[in-house]
Amino acid sequence: MLLPSVAQRTQPCSYNPVHVLLVTRSERAPVSSSTPQHIRDLHSSLVSVCCHFIVYFRSDSVSSVVQRSRSSSSRYVQGGQYEIQYAVHDDRRKGEVVLEVVAEVTRLLINDLKVATTKHQQQRTSDTQRKGLYMDGDEPASTGNEKAPLLEGSKGSKLIAFCRRHKRIVIPVGIMILLLPLLGLLALRNHHAHAMNWTSPLVYPSPQGYGIGDWSAAYDKAHAMVGNMSLEEMNNITLGVVDTTSGCVGVSGSAPRVGFPGLCLHDAGNGVRNTDGVNAYASGIHIGASWNATLAYERAQFMGAEFKRKGVNVALGPVVGPIGRVAEGGRAFEGFGADPFLNGVLGARSVIGLQESVIASIKHFVANEQETNRNPIANDGNPILSSSSNLDDQTMHELYLAPFHDLVFAGAGCVMCSYNRINNTYGCENSKAINGLLKGELNFPGFVVSDWVAQHSGIESANAGLDMAMPTTGFWNELQLQKAVNSGALNRTRLVDMATRIIATFYQFGQDKALPLGVGMPANILLPHNYTDAKDPAAKSTLLQQALEGHVLVKNVNNALPLRKPKVLSIFGYDAIQQTSFVPNGNTFPQSWEAIGLGIQQSMGIASNAPVPDPPQTQNGTLVVGGGSGSNTPAYISTPYDAIAARAYDDGTGIFFDFVSTEPAVVSSSEACLVFINEYSSEVWDRPGLADADSDTLVNNVASACNNTIVVIHNAGIRLVDAWIDNPNITAVIFAHLPGQDAGRAVAQILYGDVSPSGRLPYTVARQASDYGNLLSPCQADGSSSPQCDFTEGVNIDYRGFLASNTTPRYEFGYGLTYSTFSYSGLQTSINATATPDDEVVPVYTNDTTNSNPDNPAIGVGGLLSLFESIGTITATIANTSPVAAAEVAQLYLQIPGGTPSNSSNPRTRVLRGFEKVLIQPNETAEVSFNLRRKDVSTWNVTRQAWVVPSGEFGVMVGKSVLDTPLTTSFTI
């Protein structure tokens, strides 16, 4: 709901203030002719400066309003008995904030003196009206005998008389006393008060969905169905309901009278979770390490079919946020890597594959980069808000919004808004993010669903663009939306649009012909049920191929790999064998937490949303997937030991092993010693580090006794290796990531050379943790009730951060070895593009313009269609110069000129703008071609609020990784 601005109750401001909640103190009388002239003059001058703020007296009568307001985009400063709620509308005015707060408090003090004076003179009438606006009927009744807050009490008359006689002294002294707490705030500004720098703009109204492109027929059907719905039915389909008959993690309300059965929503982007009869696919990070768009599509295609056979309508994936800003981020394994282009390409292909069967819900929108403080914490009555991701407009567009842009263009039907706050407003009630960016700029025609329990307001979240609340809601579950429409608190068109978007998506992806909700997923698979086998035998080959292609070989000294029928092998490490149990007999199984040893204190942290103390770093058993809602349920687990033992049977190899000790004995006749370790990660907590001491000790101890030690790491994220990587006895290292259920079978084929490893790192491995700087660990609350995470690095995360700081990594983004060697040649460019002229008219999305898209033929699904037009190609030739067939990943990086980032301390670096994976036979060549879209050579212009193609020289680099680019040239636009 839009509320009146302060300017509507004071004299006009010279700028447009933010619309926020207004609550006033009791009996604020206007300045009258009886007010002393010097007070009237000061009052007038201060009001002209301070009309940006809303001020209220802190009292029990408004405590409930205050509590609700604290989840909004407003900020708080306390001074004496006054609490000032304010919002910075213009970032350029950040430096003026504290002075303006001081001025506003001064005005209040003067106003109190004026009220006292007029009361004492009995010049006020008994029907003096209170000024201000109260929400939800909270306005307290006037008693007619209220006193000025600073002056009330039995001795008020004497105090008033004294103040009147010595007003020229009392006023300055009072002001100085009142300023003392504000000076204290200035001292703490760098630690807590920087929240004032980040305010998410308001963008209303929420754009109405319409039948753009191939959505036309779906919207026609939706309009017909919603047109026959009552307001109650519309309200009902926007919320989650309790359903104990199926295993769906969320079920939406239905409207059976008009033929809408509701929707089954289920986890997640790595496969169907917490049920039987399904496969465990390779995780997002593993597909990212494959750098294979075709493989991403095939994986999603088979995965989507399994969701469909289980009665799921909405698959909650793929993940392109978090993108990997924080090296220790707990959910990085769900996404494809630390680059927006890589996420955009692989995510878009995943959307297309999934939506052949179900609706894809892309997540988590947006700038959701850590698990620490992701949800509010009760904190014994002193609530701590979710962390706020504070970022500028250019960083938002070029980094965090960018992959979502590609996935919306690919046709995604659903977007999940995130837990975090974005510039101090919760993601699921952030009108700038949902109305302005997603539904405005990207012209998203589907529906927005909340992450589970991520809704923090009722009418506010509806107006901000939220269409469906999951898994249940206390804000919409008692027909609040219907009542708000009837009372005029919510525009009827918004509720109609919410329902229409949901129904249009239902029709667009054929869910009107879907199986009954959750029909193949029992609520408890331990109880008798009809078994639904959703697995397709045809998926076996792609499951293995996914597992193979995500392995990244980073060290291979003297061709230690592949193995050549060794006579004796020794195998060490807890990751080589099965976990001890795999039965859904507790709360840990659905999250894949059953083998990580969660303790009581950790479980308490999880239950309270508080940071988890000393979270686990490893899993006791072969790690095939991370934890939380992004986990999956394997039909079986192929372990490294099982697969190698089967190979040993064929080769006549003897195997010795120790899967427990960190200081194992090593048989001297071992031709190779294989060490299997892992690095665990999960939703709910961020990782406590990038390596664990016990695993490093195991590797070093084995290497001290074995001169051909080969290390395999199943890692759910970045894993540092400098504790042992330079040991000459360590001859080969593989980052095996999260391969899914065929983990052992895949690594055995690579170790024995059946196939060459072909993966590349989708992130940067540093030499030491400190090389990641401020992006190593999640930001903390540090005692604040409003944790702030300032993204001051701008777009320079991961490899761009290393380039910008001139820091040499251990293994760079895009790096990976094969059993072959390749040469690059023949770089050619063919570009046909022009720079954006300064006077070009471009779309602008602000208040009251968000519904203009249907009238603009240049706008389609994904926003400005010209951004996705091809402007040319860059080609190169690759030759396999070895006797071994292998796949090479050719990578294109551009150095884009001009377009200075918003934070000038963060220089522009080269950026990934193309990749192609090609299998090349020995002594043969292949040509790779990179298609460039206008989007790929554009930067976001904050002033013009548009994508622009800068003029100048574009550097072109083609090669094997971000640092290994043997081919370079340039083109000029």
N, C-alpha and C positions, 0 to 999 in steps of 0.2 A: 504494500500500500504506500503510495506517495503521500508524505505529510507536508504541511506547510513549512516553508523555510523561515528562518529567524527574521528575514527581511520583511515578512508579512506581518510581524508584530512590532517592529521597530522602524526607524527610518530606513529608506532604501540603501542597499549596499552598492558599491561600485563594481562588484563582481558577483557572480552567481554562486551563492553558498550551497553546500551539500544539503540535501533533504534528509533530515534525521529526526529522531524522537524529541519532542519538547515536553519538559516537565518544569514547572515554575515553583518558586517558594510561595508561601501564603501572603496574601495582601500586598501585592506589588502595585503601588499606586502610580499613576502617571505624574510626570513633573508638572507642577502647577505654578501659577504666578506667585504663590506664597513661598515657594522654595527660594532660599537665598540665591542671589544672582551668580555668585562665584561657583556655587554647587551646580546650578543649572548650566553654566557654560562648560564646566568640566564634564558634567554628565553628557552633554551634547557631543563634545569632541571625542569622548571615549567611545560612545555608541557608534560613531561613524567608523571607528577602527575595529570595533569588536563584534560587529553584527555577524561575523563568521561563526560565532560560538553559540551554543545553547547552554544555559546555566540553570542549575536547580539546587535548592537547599536539601541536604541529605537528612531525611527523616523516615520514620517507620512507615508513614503513609504512602511513600513512594518506593519502598524497598523492593516490592515485587517487580515494579517497572524497571528499577535499576538492574535487578538480577537478569531480567530478560534482555535488557539493552546490552549487557556485557558480552553477549554472543554475537553482537552486530559488528559493523565496521567502525564503530565509534571508539574513541580513546578516553582515558580518564586522567585527570590531574586533581589532586587534593590540595587545598590551602586553607588552613584554619578550619572553620566549620563549613566551608564551601567545597563542593565537588563540581568540577567543570567537565562536561562531556563535549568533545569537539571532534571535528573531522576536517582534515586538510584537503581542500578541493583541488588546489593547484600545487604540484610538487615544487614549483619554483619558489613558493612562499614558505618552505620548510623552516628557514632561519628566523621567520617572524613569529613562529608559534608561541614560544615561551613568553615573549614580550606581550603578545596579545592576550594570553591567559592572565598575566599580571594586570593588564589594563582592565580586563573584564571583572576581576575580583575587586579592583579599585572601584569600579562603577557600582558594584553591589554594595560595598561599604557605604558609599555616598548615598545610594538609594535608601539604605537602612536609616541613615541619619535623617534623610528627608521624610521617610515614613514616620519616624518617631516625632519629628517636629510637627508634622501635620496632625498626627494623633493627639499630641499634647494640646494643640490649639483647637481640637475638636472641629476641624473643618471638613472632615470626611463624612459622608452620608452612610447610613446603615446598609444600603444596598450596593456598596462598592463591589464591583465584579472582579473575580480573580482572572488573571490573564494566563493564557497557555492552553495546552492541549493535553488531555489525559486519554489514555487508550483503555479499551475494554471496560469502561465504566468505573475506572479507578479514582475519579475526581472526588476528593473528600468534601463533605458539606461544610459550608462556612458557618462558623458559630457567631459571627458578628462581634466577638470580643478578642480576636487574635492580636498578638503583639509582634512587633518587629523582632525577628529572631535574635539579633545581637543585643537587644536592649530589654527583653522581657524580664519580669521579676518584680518583687515588692519594692525594690529601691529604684525603679525605673524613673520616677519623677525627678529625684535628685540628680541622677546621672544625666538625664536629658537637660536639666537646667545647667549643669556643669558644662556639658558639651556645647550648649548654645553660647555660653559666655566665653568659652575658650576654643571656639571652633577652628580658628586659624592654627592652633597648636595640636588639637585633638586629631584633626583629619590627617596631617602628615604622619603623626606618631602611629595612628591606627593603621595607616597604609604600610608603614615600615614593619610593624608587628605582623601584619597579614602576609607580607612578602617573605618572611623568614622561611616557612616551609617550602615556598616556591624556589628560593635560593638553594635549599637542600636538593630539590629536584634537579636543578641545574648541575649540581655536583655529581649526581647519579646519572646524568643524561646518557653518558656513553654506555652505561651498563644496562639500564632499563628503559629509559625514556625514548630510545630511538624508534619505538613503535610508531611514534607520531609521523615518521617519515613515510610510512607506507599505508595508503588508504585505497581500497578498491573502488573505482568510480561506480556510480549507479547507472544502469542502462535499462530503461523501460520504454514501452511495454515489451513483454516477451513476444518475439516474432511468431506469427501463426504459421503452422506448417501448411504446405500446399502441394499439389500434384505436379511437381517439377519432373521433367524427364520421364523415365519409365515408372514413376510413382503415380501417374495420373489415374490409372484404373483403380489402384488401391485406395487413393483418396476419395474417388467417387463412391466406392463401396463403404468407406468409413463414414463419409458424410451422411449416407443413407441410414446406416445403423445408428450413429450417434444422434441423428435427427429424431429417431424414435425413442431415445433414452430419456428417462426422467433425470432430474438433477441428482437424485439419490443414487441412481445407477451409475452416472458419470463419476460421482464421488467414489463409489465402491470399486471401480476398476483401476483407480489410481493408487491403491494401497495393497500391501501384503496382508494375507490372512493366515491364520494357523491351520495347518493341514497335517494330520497325523496318519494319513493313509498312504503316503508315498515318501520317498527319500529326497524329494526336491528341497533344495535349501531355501527356496522362496516360491510362493504361489500367490499370484495376484488375484484380487477380487474378480468376480464374474458378473455377467448380466444375462442370465439364462433366458429371460423373457424375450430378448432380441437376438439370441443365438451366440453370445460370446461366453466361452467356457472358462476364461481366465488363461493365465500363462504359467508354465512351470519353468523356473529359472534355476540353473544348476552350474556348479563349478566344474571345470574352469578351463583356462587356456592351454593346459598340458594334457588334457584328457578327462574323461568322466571320473569323478572322485567318489570314494566311499560307497562303493557298491560292488556287485559281482558281474561277471560276464563282459568285462571290458579290458582294453589294453592300456599299458602305461607307455605313452609316447615320449620321445625325447623332449626335454624341457626347452623353453624359449631360448635360454642362453646357449644351449647346445645347437639349436637351429641357427642362432646367430653366428656361432663358430663355424658352421658349415658354409656360410656365405652362398647359399644355394636357394634362389627364389623358387625354382621349380619344386624342390624338395619341401619347402614351406607350404606350397599349395597342396601337394599330395598329402602331406601330414594332416592338414586341416580338412581336406576332403574326406579322408577316412574317419577322422575324429568326429566331424560333424555328423556323419552317418551313424556313429555309435550313440551320440546324444539323441538323435531322432528315434532310434529303435528303443531307447529307454524312456520315451515319452517326454523328452525335454523340448521346450520351445525356444528358450534363450540360453545359449552357451555363454558363460561369463568370461569371455576372452575374445581376442588376444590382448596381451598387456604391452603397451608402449609407454607406460608411465608407472613406476619409475623408469627413467631412462638411464640411470647410473651415475647421477651427480656425486653421491657419497660412496666412496670406495667400500665402506663397511655396510652399505645398505642391505637390509635383510631380504628385500624382495627383488633384487636385481636379477636373480635367476629366472624370474618369470618373463622378463622382457628379452629382447634380442641383442642388446649390446649398448654401449655408451656413445651412440651417435644417432642423430635424428634421421639421417638419410637411410642408414641400415635398418633402423626400426620401421621407417615408413615403407620401404620396399617389401620387407619380409612380412610386416604386419598387414599390408594391403593384400598380398597374395593369400595370407591366412584368412582374412575376411571373406574373400571370394570363395575359397574352398569350403569354409564353414557354412556359408549361406546358401550353398546348394542343398542344405538339409534343414538348417535352423537359423535363428537370428543370432548374429554375433553382437556381443556387448563389449565394446572396446573400453579399456580402462587403464589407469584411474585418472580421471580428468580433473585437475591438471596440476603439474608441479608437485606431485606427491612423491617426495624423494627420500623419505625416511620413515621408520616405524616408531622410533622413540617419540613419545608424546603425540602420537597420531590421533588419539582420542582424548576427550576430557577426562580428568582424574578428579574424583570426589574430594580427596585430600582432607578428610575430617571437617567438612563444611567450608573449606576454603578452596573452592574448585580451581583447578589449573586447566586452562583452555588448551585445545589442540594447538600444535605448533603452527606458526604462520610462515608460509613460503613467500618471502618478500622479494619481488623481482620487477625489473623495469619492462616496459612495453616491447622493446626490441628483443630482449632476451626471451620473453614469452613467445613471440612470434617465430623467431629464428631457431629456437631450440626446443622448448617444451610443447608448444602448439604444433610444431612442424609435422611430427609423425601422425598426430591425430588428423591433420589436414589431409594427408595421403589416404588414411583409412576411411575418412568420410567420403572423399572423392571415389574410393573403391566401392562405396555403397553400404557402409555399415548401418545397421538398422537401429542400434541402441548404443548409448554412451552412458557409462557409469561415472557419476561424480564422486569425488574423493573425500577422505576423512579430513585432510588438512585444511587450514585456512589459507586463503590466497590474498596476500596484502591485507591481512587481518579480517577477512570475511570468509566464513565457512564455504567450502567448495560447493556444497549442495544448496546454498542460498546466495551464491555469488552471481549477481546479475550481469556483471561485466564479463565473466567467464562464460556463462551459459547463454544469456541473451545476446550479448555483444559479440563474443568470439565464435561460439559454436553455432548458434541458430542464426546469428546475423552474418558475420563474415564468411563462415563456412557453409551457410545455408543448409544446415543439417535438417532433413525432413523427418527423421525418426523420433524416438522418445528418449528422455533422460531418466535414468533410474538411480536412486541413491545407493551408495555402498551400504552394507548392512549396519543399520543404526547410525548412519551418517547424517540424518536429518535432524536439525536443531531448531526449527521453527515451523510454523504452520502457514499462514497466509504469505509471510515473507518469502518462504522457499517456493511456494507456488508462483508468486509474481516474478521471482528470479529465474524461473524456467524449469524447475523440477517437475517432472510429469508423473513419476511413480516412486513411492516410498517403500523400502524393504528393510527387514522381512515383515515387520509390522510397524505401526506408527501410533503414537499417542497424540499426534497433531491433526490427523485427518480421519481417525477411526470412528468418530462420533458425529459424522456428517457435518464436520466443521466447514468443509468447502461449500456444501449445499447451503448451509446457514449463512455463510459469508456472502454468497451470491444473493440470497434473498434480502440480506440487510444492506447490500450495496458495498460491503467491505471488500469484495472480490468481483472483478468484472466477469460477467457471465461468459464472455468470449474466451477468457483464460481457461476456465474449466472445460468448456467445449473443446478448446484446442488440446488440452491435456488428454482428454478421452479420444479425440480424433487421431492424434499422433500414435497413440497406443494401438488403436484399431487399424489404422492404415498400415502400420508395420506388421501387424498380425496377418493382414491380407497380402502385403507385398512379398512375403516370404513363404506363402502357402501354408500358414499354420492353421487355416480353417479346415485343412485336410489332414491335420496331424493326428497322431494317436492320442488316446486319453492322457490327461496330465500324469506324468510320472509312472506310467503303467508298468514299466520294466524295472523300477527301482523301489524295492520294499523299504519301509521305514526302518526295519531292523533285519539285516540279512542273517542273523542268528536264529530267527524264528522261521517256521515253515512258510514257504512262499513259492510262487511260480517262477522258475528260473528263466530269465530272458538272456540268451546269448547274443550280445550286440556285436561281437567280433566278426569281422569279415576275413576269411582265409586269404583273400587277395591282399590284405594289408601286411602280411608277413614280410614281403620283400622290402616294402618301404620302411617298416619298423627297423629292420636291420640296417638299411641304407642310412636312415637318420642317425642311428647309433654310430655308424662308421664315420660319417662325414664331419661330426662335431669334435673328433679327437684332434688335438693340436700338438704336433711334435715340435718341441722348442730346442732340444739338444740331441745330437747324435754324433758322437765322437768316433772317428775311425770305423764308421758303418757298424756300430755295435748292434744296431737293428737294420734289417730284420734278423731274428734268430734263425739258425740253420741246423735243425735237428740236434740240439745239444744233448750230450750224454747225461749230464747232471744239471739240474736246476734247483735253486733254493728259493722258496717263496715266503715272504714275510708281510706282516701288516694286517690289521683288523679289517681292512676294506676288501680283502681278497675273498671273503666267505660270506655266507648268508647271515643275516641277523637271526637272533635266536628264536623269534616268534613272529608270525604274521597272521593274527587272528583278531577280528574286530570285537574285542571283549573289554573295551574301555574308551575313555574320552580321548585317548591319544591316537588311536588308529585313524580316525577321519582326517587328522592333520599330518599323518606320517611322522608322529612324534614318539612312536613306541620303542625306538632303539637309540634314543639320545640321552636317556637318564635324567629326565626332569625331576627336580627335587621339590620339596614343599614350598620353599621360599620362592622359587621360580614360578610355580603354579599360582601362588598368591599374587605375584606381580602380574601374571597374565590375566587373572580374574579381575583385578582392580584397574586395568589399563595402565598401571605404573610401569616404568622401565624395569625390565626383567633383570634381576641381579645374577651376574656370572652365568650368562646363557651358554649352552653347550656349543662347542666348535666342531665336534666330530660326531659321526654316527657309528655305532658298533655293528658293522656289516657293510656290504657293498652299497654305496650311495647311488641311487638311480634317479632320485627326484628330491627337491627341497621340501620344506614343511609349510603347513598352513593350507589355505584354500587353493593355493596353486599346486598342490600335490596331486597325485593320481594313484590309481589302484592297479598294480600289475597283475596280469594273469599268471605270471611266474616271474622269477628273477634268475637270470643266467649270471652266475658269478665268475670272476676271473679264474679262481682256482678250479672250478668245475670244467670250464672250457679248456684250460691249459692241461688239466689232468686227462681229458679226452684226447688231446693232441699228443700227450706223452705216451698214451697207449699205442697210438699209431706209429710213433717215432722210436719207441723203445727207450724213452727218457726216464731216468730216475729222479724223483722229486723229494726234497726235504722241505719241511715247513715249520713255522712257528708264528701263530696268528695273535699271540698274547703279549709276549715280552717286548720291551723296548730295547733290550740288550741281548739279543738272541745269539746263540752259538751258530757259527757258519762252517759248513762242511768245506774243507779246503779244495776238494775236487770240483766244486760248483763252477761251471763254465759261465754262468750268469746268475745274479741274485736279483730277483724281482721284488720290489717293495711297493705295496699298495696302501695308500693313505687317502684320507678325504678331508674335505672342508665343508662343513654343514652350514646351511642358512635357512631362514624361515620367515614367514610372515609373523607379525606381532613384536619381534625384537630385531634390533640391528646386531650385526656381528661384533663380538668384543675385540676382534683383531683380524689380521690377514694371514696369520699362521699360528699354529699351536706348538708349544714347546715339546710335548711328548712325541708328536709325529716327527719333528725335526731331529730330536734325539735318536729316534729309531733309524732314520735315514743315515745320520752320521755314524752310528754304531755299526750298521751293516757295511757301509762304505769303508770303514776302517779295517774290515776283515775281508773285503771282496773287491777286487780291482775291476769288476765289470758289473757295477750296480746300476740297475735301471729302475727309475721311479715313475710310478703312475699315480696321478692324483685325480680322483673324482671330486671336482670342485664346483660348488654352487656360486662361485664368484671369484673375484681376484684372489690369487694365492701367492704370497711372497715366497721366494726360494733362495734368497741370498745367504741363508744360514748354511747352505751346503752346495749351491750350484757350481761353485768353482773348484770343488774337490775333484781332482783328476780321476779318482776311482768311480765317480758318477759319470757314466758314459752316455746315458740317454734319459730324457725326461719327456713325459707326455701329460698334457692337461686333458683329462678324459671327460671333464664336465659332467653332465647329467644325461646319460644315454637312454634312459628308460629300461624296459625289461630285458633288452638284449645286450646289456652292458658287457657281460663276460664274453659272449660270443663275438662281439665286435672287437674288443681289445685283443683277443687272441688272434683274430685274422690280421690285425695290424702288426702285432708283435712278430708274427711268423711270416709276414710279407705277402699274404694272400692278396692284399690290397695295400696301396700306399696311403699313408695318412694324407689328408687334404684339407684339414681345418685350418682356420686362421683366427687369431685372437680378436674378439669383439670388444676388447678393453685393453688398457695399458697395465703392464706389470712393472712396478717400480723396483728400484734397488733396495729401498728402505721405506718404511711407512711414512716417514716425515716428508718424503718427496711429494706426497699428495697434498701437503699443506693443509689449508682449512677444509679441504674436501675429503679428508681421511675419514672422519667420524661424524655422526649426526650432531646437530646442535642440541644443546641441553637447555632445560628450563632455568637452571642456575638460580633457583629461588623465586623466579618470577611466576606470577599467575597467568602470564600471557607470553609463552615462549616465542621468541623471534628468530627466524632463520633468514638472514640477509644474503641473497644470492649476488654478492658484490662482484663475483668473478665473471658475471655476464654469461656469454656463450662459451667461455673457455673452461670447459670441463674435460676430464680425461685427457686424450691426446692433445687437444687444443690447449689445455692448461700446461702440459709439459712443453709444448712448442713455445707458448707465450713466455714461459719462465726460463726457457733454454735449459731444461732439465733432461738429462739423458736417462731413459728408462732401462730396465734390464731387458724387457721384451716389449716392443712397441705395438700399438694398435695395428692390426692387419698382418702381424708376423706369424709365420708358421713354415715348417720344413716338410719336405716330401722325401721319398727315396729316389727322386729324380733331380735333374738340374734343368733350368730353363734360361733362354736368352730372349731379350726383347728388342724389337726393331720396328722400323716403318711407321713411326708416329705421324698421323695426318689429322688435320682439323678441317671441318667444313661447317662454318657457323654463319647463320643469317639472322642477325638480330640488331636492333637499334636501341640506343639508350633512351630511357624515359625522359621526355621533354619536361622542362620545369613547369610548363603551363598546362600539362595534361590533366583533364578532369578525372578524378578517381573516386571510388566509392568511399563514403564516410559513414561510420555506424555510430550514432549518438542517440540520445533520448528522442523518442518520437519518430525516428527514421528507420527503425528496425523492421518495419513491415513493408519496406519499399522494394524488396527483392523481386516479387512477382512482376513488377513493371520494368525490370531491367533485363533485357535479353542476353546481356553479357554474363549474367549470373546463373549458375546451375548448381547441381549437387556438388558440394566442395567449394562453392563460392565463385570467384572470378575464373571463368573457364580458360581464359588466355594464359593463365599461369601454367597450365598443363599441356600447352601446345609445344610441339618440338621446334627448336630453333637450330638444330643441326646435330652432327655426330662427330665423334672423335674415335679414330680407329688405330689399332696397332697389331703387330704380328708377333706371335710367341712360338718359339721352337723348343721342342723337347730334345735336349742334347745328351740324353743318357739312354741306357738300354732298358729302362723300366718305364712302363706306362704309368702315368699319374695325372691327377687333375691339378691345374694351376688356377689360382684366383687372381686375375688381373684387376687392379684397383686404379680408379681415376680420382685425382685430387685437384681442386681448383684453388687458386689464390685470387679471391675476388677483390677488385680495387675499391677505393673510396668507401662510402657508407660507414663513416666512423661510428663504432659502437657507442651506445649511450654512455657507458663508462669508459672514458678515454684511456684509463690506465690499463685496459685489457685490449691489447692489439689484435687485429684480425690475423688469423692463421689460415693455412691451407685447410680445406674441408673436403670430406668424401662426397663425390658427386656421381659415382658410378662404380659398378663391379660386375664382373662376369666370370663364372667358373666353367672351365673347359677341360675335358679329358683329352689328353694328347698322347698318341702312341709314340714309341721310341723313334727318334730321328725324323719326326714329322712336325709340321707347323699348323697353327690355327690362327685365324684372325678374330680379334675381339672388337666389338663395336659398342660404344657408349652413346646412348641417345640423351641429349640434353634438353630439358624442358625450360621454359622461361623462368619457372620457379627456381631452378637450379642456379641461375645466374643473377638472381634478384636479392635485394636486401630490404628490410622493413624500415620505411621512413617514418619516424615517430611524429614529426611535425605534420606531414601530409596524411598520416594514417593510411598508408598504402605501400604496396610492394613496388619497388622501382628497380629498373636495370641501370646500374651505374655506368658511366662512361669511363674508358681507360683500358689498360692492358690487363688481361686475365692470364695469370700463370697457369700452365697445364703440366701436370706431373702424372705419369703412368708407371706403375711398377708393382712390386710384391708386398709392400706395406707402406705405411705413412712416411717412413724414413728411408725406404729402399725404392727409389723411383728412378730407374736408369734412363727413362725417356722424359724429356722436358721440352716444352715449347711455349708459345703464347698466342693469343689472338686478341684483337682490339675491337671494342664496341664503341 
